[in-house]
Amino acid sequence: MQALGECDNPQFWPMVELALTSTMRRGSLLKLAWSNVDLDAREAHVWAKGAEVTLPLSRRAVTLLRHLPD
């Protein structure tokens, strides 16, 4: 936690927290595009294990995403 807090990339900690709150794996998280996210429905459509899946997003995940630049 301390090392993350010292990171000079302001988007790194939100990405880590998003990974923890959404259960997305690194590959899905890094490939996530705004066109695959529905903040109102609180869901993300990602490619996982050979198929597109819809992941529910927690309120915290939606808050994190809303504060990222689009």
C-alpha positions in Angstrom: 0.0 0.0 0.0 2.8 2.4 0.8 4.6 1.7 -2.5 1.4 2.3 -4.4 0.9 5.6 -2.5 4.3 6.7 -3.6 3.7 5.9 -7.3 3.9 9.0 -9.5 1.2 7.8 -11.9 -2.1 9.1 -10.6 -4.0 6.4 -12.5 -2.2 3.5 -11.0 -3.9 3.3 -7.6 -7.4 3.6 -9.1 -6.6 0.8 -11.5 -5.4 -1.4 -8.7 -8.5 -0.6 -6.6 -10.7 -1.2 -9.7 -9.1 -4.6 -10.1 -9.8 -5.5 -6.5 -13.4 -4.3 -6.5 -14.4 -5.7 -9.9 -12.4 -9.0 -9.9 -11.2 -8.2 -13.4 -7.9 -9.7 -14.3 -5.0 -7.7 -15.6 -5.6 -8.4 -19.3 -9.3 -7.6 -19.1 -8.7 -4.4 -17.1 -6.0 -3.2 -19.5 -8.1 -3.8 -22.5 -11.2 -2.2 -21.0 -12.6 0.6 -23.2 -15.3 3.2 -22.4 -17.4 1.6 -25.2 -17.6 -1.6 -23.1 -18.7 0.2 -19.9 -22.2 1.1 -18.9 -21.9 3.2 -15.7 -25.7 3.7 -15.4 -26.3 -0.1 -15.6 -23.2 -0.7 -13.4 -21.7 -3.3 -15.7 -18.7 -3.9 -18.0 -18.4 -6.1 -21.0 -15.0 -7.8 -21.1 -13.4 -10.7 -23.0 -12.6 -13.5 -20.6 -11.8 -17.1 -21.1 -12.7 -17.1 -24.8 -16.0 -15.3 -24.5 -17.4 -11.9 -23.8 -18.8 -11.7 -20.3 -20.7 -9.0 -18.4 -19.3 -8.1 -15.1 -21.4 -6.2 -12.5 -19.6 -3.1 -11.2 -19.9 -2.1 -7.5 -20.8 1.4 -6.6 -17.1 1.9 -5.7 -16.0 0.7 -9.1 -18.4 3.1 -10.8 -17.1 6.0 -8.7 -13.5 5.1 -9.6 -14.3 5.0 -13.3 -16.3 8.3 -13.2 -13.1 10.0 -11.9 -10.9 8.7 -14.7 -10.4 10.8 -17.8 -12.3 9.4 -20.8 
